[in-house]
Amino acid sequence: MKRKTRKRLYYRTAALLTTQPQVYPRTRQGRYAQQTRDIPWRLMLVLILFGSSVLWLLLDDRWYLMGEDLRITGVSTPQTLRDVAVASDLLGWHGLRLRPRAAEKHILEQVTVVTTAQVECRRFPATCTIAVTERAPVLNWVSGTAVYWIDKVGLRFPAQAVRDGLPVVRGPLPDVEKPQILVSVLEGVQALAALGVSTAGLEYHPQRGLIWTDPQGRRVAFGVGPAMRARWDIYQALVAHLDARQVFPWTIDVRFPENPTYSLERLW
């Protein structure tokens, strides 16, 4: 009896020592798969694309309007070019924030030399074109070291230099609030030019108006306005009369043809 018991025990021990199949609980494997399926991959992809788009909008230089992206046409001086660019308030802005109509308004309000302004912009890459029309000057005015241009309605605007081919008046500028004075001066200049008087070196005096220095050095006050024919005739007649008497006046005032005056001294 004892031998049979030992034999059975041996067989049972040998069976336990053989390789046993590995069995994993289903609950662990199912939980891992469920967690994998719960990750919102589509939402994460949408967020990544949205974030990349925002960074591109904010960081790409092509979205911003720089100096080389702004083109201005119709200007005649570098100063006007700078004034238009600054007044437009376009430089440095993002393409989505460009406001062409507001830029046109700013230019017309701040740059007096400009009469019309048309702004066209492209959002990306950011570019803008500004086409302006300048006022046409008809007179140069030199006041001290400053140079101004005067248009036909008496509006003045700063200039860089005297424009060739236009009359030149030197002297203090009249009150900016009274453009009609500049119009009267302009009419006087045009009337003198029609009489053959050189308008390259006229002067302006607040009380005596336009002053012309004749070839002999006499200073002649003509006043302002278009009625220059009678004043010119009186000047010629007075000079002829004084020359016959061998009298040389340094100043002659013919603003009032019915009562001309002269002085043997240079009073003004």
Secondary structure, DSSP 8 states (H G I E B T S, - for coil): -HHHHHHHHHHHHHHHHS-------HHHHHHHHHHHHHS-HHHHHHHHHHHHHHHHHHH-GGGB--GGGEEEES--SHHHHHHHHHHHT-TT-BGGG--HHHHHHHHHHH-TTEEEEEEEEETTTTEEEEEEEE----EEEEETTEEEEE-TTS-EEEESS--TTS-EEES----TT-HHHHHHHHHHHHHHHHTT---SSEEEETTTEEEEE-TTS-EEEEESSS--HHHHHHHHHHHHHHHHTT---SEEE-SSTTS-EEESS---
